[in-house]
Amino acid sequence: MIKLNDIINIKIEKLTYGKEALARFGEDNFVIFVKGALPDEELKVKITSLNKKFARAEIIEILKPSPYRIKPFCPLYNACGSCQNQICDYDYLIEQKTLILKDIFKNIIDEKLIYPIIKSPKTLNYRHKIQYCARQTKNSKRILLGYYKDNSHNLTNIKFCPTQPEIINSMAQFIRENFPLDCYDEKNHKGLLKNVLFRINSSDNEILLTLVLNLKQDELIDFESKIFKFSKKISAQFKELKGIFINFNPHKTNNILGKETIKILGEDYIKEQLKDKKYYIGATSFFQINPYAAEFLFDVVKNSIKNNSTILDAYGGVGAIGIYVYEKTKKITLVEENDNAILMAQKNFKLNNIENYEILKGDAKKHFINFQKENKKFDYVILDPPRSGCEKEGLLAISKVTDKIIYVSCNPQTLKRDIMELEKENFKPKFIQGVDLFPYTYHIESVVLLERE
Ligand SMILES: C[S@@+](CC[C@H](N)C(=O)[O-])C[C@H]1O[C@@H](n2cnc3c(N)ncnc32)[C@H](O)[C@@H]1O
């Protein structure tokens, strides 16, 4: 039996969903999780934590490296928590992500129906929404912008990130050098600037900047002129900057955004285009982070829909999917709760000359239950919920209003839970197709078509 601090040799069996690789040890195949390892690697490790079911270990020495091991291309890889796997050749990582999907879904979907993950057309400079934390050094008051190191609240100042457009690096540096007010200090809940959010279109020529402040809206007056001056200055420097916003988040919370956002300068939106579809995207409305791979994702949805169908685009955001699949539809009903996304969706349907649509604001579950009560029917329901997935009651209601569900998910674990719930209502998965929206991370986006048997 292994003990804490034991040093042992292991061979990695596979990558798991998350940030770790798995090995088995001894006659009872005791499970050991290790970070920073690849399948088939032989390692000397030290046991760092242990319970009855599994242990965690850290690598002391790589005895036999994987032939797919690469040198991280980002100099900050070990200091920054935002990419979990830059040690693996991209094509091999995609194969491993497919195996992870097969592992997760093996008991509920026939392996032949779990298709190989589609690669991202771009693996660098692909992130088009960036959410930096803002902090300040104690003595010199230098502004730091970046991500937390894995599992910590230690900020890594990211002066260069190869996964985002180059202009964001320059703009972040400008903010470090010119923002006129203090940054937030978690320890005493003082200081103003908590986060800096950038949203940029896929042509890299339109950007929205949101400054998240530790302030209530009515307290802004004391700081308004300094922020306005700063906004003018940064706008003059970057012609790509289309709009600047303030979000008020005076709470001690891990949520980045508070409820209220106001515009300081410029436009309300940036313009995006996927194939022939055009979109306005607001500062606080959702849009896929990797617009290049999003086209592949939306193609999978579109190809699953028969012509002339009525569609419910649930958790529809700015209408991205509904509008993308428009040629296949007779009518689109969009359900969304975020005000800014609703506003953009209204503009987006018009922008794409779509007439037969309906937008319903509010909680998706409540609408699903109403649809059931009203005996509404849809040929297809597209579900694209947040990471937490759908609520049971909502899924049950949805199962009564359609025979075909296209579930788009960024979390295979909640997706599995929800598929199992839908199976109770006789829905069967017809395929699962992963698309790599997040190269060099552990994240897996997938689409499942479910049909009632
Ligand atoms: C993963 S995004 C998908 C958006 C859109 N389908 C797209 O691809 O751009 C999830 C969306 O669901 C919305 N949302 C989250 N919880 C919701 C709820 N309970 N009811 C309605 N919409 C919700 C969010 O505001 C967000 O726009």
Ligand as a Chemical Component Dictionary entry (heavy atoms), coordinates in Angstrom:
data_LIG
# 
_chem_comp.id                   LIG 
_chem_comp.type                 NON-POLYMER 
_chem_comp.pdbx_formal_charge   0 
_chem_comp.three_letter_code    LIG 
# 
loop_
_chem_comp_atom.comp_id 
_chem_comp_atom.atom_id 
_chem_comp_atom.alt_atom_id 
_chem_comp_atom.type_symbol 
_chem_comp_atom.charge 
_chem_comp_atom.model_Cartn_x 
_chem_comp_atom.model_Cartn_y 
_chem_comp_atom.model_Cartn_z 
_chem_comp_atom.pdbx_ordinal 
LIG C1  C1  C 0  -23.089 28.909 -23.775 1  
LIG S1  S1  S 1  -23.938 30.392 -24.089 2  
LIG C2  C2  C 0  -24.634 30.051 -25.666 3  
LIG C3  C3  C 0  -25.097 31.237 -26.471 4  
LIG C4  C4  C 0  -25.371 30.991 -27.946 5  
LIG N1  N1  N 0  -26.073 29.763 -28.175 6  
LIG C5  C5  C 0  -24.106 31.065 -28.773 7  
LIG O1  O1  O 0  -23.642 30.026 -29.281 8  
LIG O2  O2  O -1 -23.553 32.163 -28.908 9  
LIG C6  C6  C 0  -25.272 30.268 -22.967 10 
LIG C7  C7  C 0  -26.270 31.401 -23.037 11 
LIG O3  O3  O 0  -27.331 31.081 -22.114 12 
LIG C8  C8  C 0  -27.720 32.245 -21.411 13 
LIG N2  N2  N 0  -28.321 31.749 -20.155 14 
LIG C9  C9  C 0  -27.680 31.287 -19.062 15 
LIG N3  N3  N 0  -28.580 30.829 -18.156 16 
LIG C10 C10 C 0  -29.802 31.000 -18.701 17 
LIG C11 C11 C 0  -31.120 30.713 -18.265 18 
LIG N4  N4  N 0  -31.347 30.150 -17.082 19 
LIG N5  N5  N 0  -32.157 31.030 -19.075 20 
LIG C12 C12 C 0  -31.923 31.604 -20.295 21 
LIG N6  N6  N 0  -30.698 31.885 -20.776 22 
LIG C13 C13 C 0  -29.647 31.592 -19.987 23 
LIG C14 C14 C 0  -26.450 33.058 -21.269 24 
LIG O4  O4  O 0  -26.737 34.435 -21.097 25 
LIG C15 C15 C 0  -25.750 32.768 -22.601 26 
LIG O5  O5  O 0  -26.119 33.708 -23.584 27 
# 
loop_
_chem_comp_bond.comp_id 
_chem_comp_bond.atom_id_1 
_chem_comp_bond.atom_id_2 
_chem_comp_bond.value_order 
_chem_comp_bond.pdbx_ordinal 
LIG C1  S1  SING 1  
LIG S1  C2  SING 2  
LIG S1  C6  SING 3  
LIG C2  C3  SING 4  
LIG C3  C4  SING 5  
LIG C4  N1  SING 6  
LIG C4  C5  SING 7  
LIG C5  O1  DOUB 8  
LIG C5  O2  SING 9  
LIG C6  C7  SING 10 
LIG C7  O3  SING 11 
LIG C7  C15 SING 12 
LIG O3  C8  SING 13 
LIG C8  N2  SING 14 
LIG C8  C14 SING 15 
LIG N2  C9  SING 16 
LIG N2  C13 SING 17 
LIG C9  N3  DOUB 18 
LIG N3  C10 SING 19 
LIG C10 C11 SING 20 
LIG C10 C13 DOUB 21 
LIG C11 N4  SING 22 
LIG C11 N5  DOUB 23 
LIG N5  C12 SING 24 
LIG C12 N6  DOUB 25 
LIG N6  C13 SING 26 
LIG C14 O4  SING 27 
LIG C14 C15 SING 28 
LIG C15 O5  SING 29 
# 
